Amino acid sequence: MIEVLVVVTLIVILASMAMVQYRNSIRRAEEAVLKENLFRMRDAIDQYYADKTKYPSALEDLVSEGYIREVPTDPMTKSKDTWQTTPAEPDANNPASSVGIYDVKSGSDLTALDGTKYSEWH
């Protein structure tokens, strides 16, 4: 009976270690997706600016103009609507022009595995 108890205890310990590794691997995959989404959207914003000499007024402009197929889902919030945008500096030569979006960040308030906030990733 003691042998069975020891074996069951070892199995429970190994299973709990495997669950921790599994959860960390899921989080690492979500972080990789977030980095890629941020890179692609920022690249599309830069291409939009290079083509039109102004920043897009919304992320949907990147879709409607064909720079990206769709606004990606933020893997940390599981939503397309939680992206936080940073407005561009106003144009001193044309103060009447719209400002537009200069940068985009995650809307999540969670902390990454490396200890940084997802909303602060560059």
C-alpha positions as CSV (number, residue, x, y, z in Angstrom):
1,M,0.0,0.0,0.0
2,I,2.8,2.4,0.8
3,E,4.5,1.6,-2.5
4,V,1.2,2.6,-4.4
5,L,1.0,5.8,-2.3
6,V,4.6,6.7,-3.2
7,V,4.0,6.0,-6.9
8,V,0.8,8.1,-7.0
9,T,2.6,10.9,-5.2
10,L,5.4,10.9,-7.8
11,I,2.9,10.9,-10.6
12,V,1.1,13.9,-9.1
13,I,4.4,15.8,-8.7
14,L,5.5,15.1,-12.3
15,A,2.0,16.0,-13.6
16,S,2.0,19.3,-11.7
17,M,5.5,20.1,-13.1
18,A,4.3,19.3,-16.6
19,M,1.3,21.6,-16.2
20,V,3.5,24.5,-15.2
21,Q,5.7,23.9,-18.3
22,Y,2.6,23.7,-20.5
23,R,1.2,27.0,-19.2
24,N,4.6,28.7,-19.7
25,S,4.8,27.4,-23.2
26,I,1.3,28.7,-24.0
27,R,2.3,32.1,-22.6
28,R,5.5,32.2,-24.6
29,A,3.6,31.4,-27.8
30,E,1.1,34.2,-27.0
31,E,4.0,36.6,-26.4
32,A,5.6,35.6,-29.8
33,V,2.3,36.3,-31.5
34,L,2.0,39.7,-29.8
35,K,5.5,40.7,-30.9
36,E,4.8,39.6,-34.5
37,N,1.4,41.5,-34.5
38,L,3.0,44.7,-33.2
39,F,5.8,44.4,-35.7
40,R,3.4,43.9,-38.6
41,M,1.1,46.7,-37.6
42,R,3.9,49.2,-37.0
43,D,5.4,48.2,-40.4
44,A,2.0,48.8,-42.0
45,I,1.8,52.2,-40.3
46,D,5.2,53.1,-41.6
47,Q,4.4,52.0,-45.1
48,Y,1.1,54.0,-45.0
49,Y,3.0,57.1,-43.9
50,A,5.7,56.6,-46.6
51,D,3.0,56.3,-49.3
52,K,0.6,59.0,-48.2
53,T,2.8,61.4,-46.1
54,K,0.3,61.2,-43.2
55,Y,-0.5,58.7,-40.5
56,P,-3.7,56.6,-40.6
57,S,-6.5,58.0,-38.5
58,A,-7.5,54.6,-37.3
59,L,-6.2,51.0,-37.5
60,E,-9.1,50.2,-39.8
61,D,-7.6,52.6,-42.4
62,L,-4.7,50.1,-42.8
63,V,-7.3,47.4,-43.7
64,S,-9.4,49.5,-46.0
65,E,-6.3,50.8,-47.9
66,G,-4.9,47.2,-48.2
67,Y,-1.8,47.5,-45.9
68,I,-3.0,44.6,-43.7
69,R,-5.8,42.1,-44.3
70,E,-7.5,42.6,-40.9
71,V,-6.7,44.2,-37.6
72,P,-5.1,41.3,-35.6
73,T,-6.5,40.1,-32.3
74,D,-4.4,41.0,-29.3
75,P,-3.5,37.6,-27.9
76,M,-3.3,38.9,-24.4
77,T,-6.8,40.4,-24.3
78,K,-8.3,38.1,-27.0
79,S,-9.9,41.2,-28.7
80,K,-9.3,43.4,-31.7
81,D,-10.7,46.4,-30.0
82,T,-8.2,46.7,-27.1
83,W,-5.2,48.0,-29.0
84,Q,-3.9,51.2,-27.6
85,T,-2.8,53.7,-30.2
86,T,-0.3,56.6,-29.8
87,P,-1.1,59.8,-31.7
88,A,1.5,61.4,-33.9
89,E,2.9,64.8,-33.2
90,P,0.8,67.6,-34.9
91,D,2.3,68.9,-38.2
92,A,3.6,72.4,-37.6
93,N,3.4,73.2,-41.3
94,N,-0.3,72.2,-41.5
95,P,-2.0,72.6,-38.1
96,A,-5.5,71.9,-39.6
97,S,-4.5,68.3,-40.7
98,S,-5.6,65.3,-38.7
99,V,-2.9,63.9,-36.4
100,G,-3.2,60.1,-37.0
101,I,-1.8,57.0,-35.3
102,Y,2.0,56.9,-34.9
103,D,2.3,53.7,-32.8
104,V,0.2,50.8,-31.4
105,K,0.6,48.8,-28.2
106,S,-1.3,46.0,-26.4
107,G,-4.2,47.0,-24.2
108,S,-3.4,44.3,-21.7
109,D,-2.4,45.2,-18.1
110,L,-0.7,41.8,-17.6
111,T,3.0,41.3,-17.0
112,A,5.1,39.2,-19.4
113,L,7.3,36.3,-18.3
114,D,10.3,38.7,-18.4
115,G,8.7,41.0,-15.9
116,T,7.7,43.8,-18.3
117,K,4.2,45.0,-19.0
118,Y,2.7,44.0,-22.4
119,S,1.4,47.5,-22.8
120,E,5.0,48.9,-22.7
121,W,6.4,46.6,-25.4
122,H,8.1,48.4,-28.3
